[in-house]
């Protein structure tokens, strides 16, 4: 299957505030997935931040750590 034949993917945040897009993830580790990258791009385009709500003890995978290091004002982790 050619990637140009694939339907467009749409991702929604779990919540949206005037300042941020909020994505809730209950996982011990998390990579920089297409969902996170797409929502971060959408947040940046609208002048917002992407807030990832994660459980206590969460450890970001190397891909997510690198993405957050390259975009320090865009993505924020909040442990709940």
C-alpha positions, 0 to 999 in steps of 0.5 A: 500500500502506497502511503499516498493512498492511506487515509489521513490520520486525525488525532484529538487531545483528551482536553483543550484549554485556552493555553494547552492541549491535554493528552492523558496517558497511563503508561509506565513509558512513552515514545514520541508517537505520531499522536504526540508529534501531531498534537505538538505540531497542532499546539505550536501552530495555535500558540499553545502547549502540549501537556501530557498527564502521566502516572507517577513513576513515569519514565519517558523513552529516549525518543520522547526525551529527545523531542522534549529537549528539542522543544522545551517550551512546547511539551510538558509532563505532569505526573498525577 
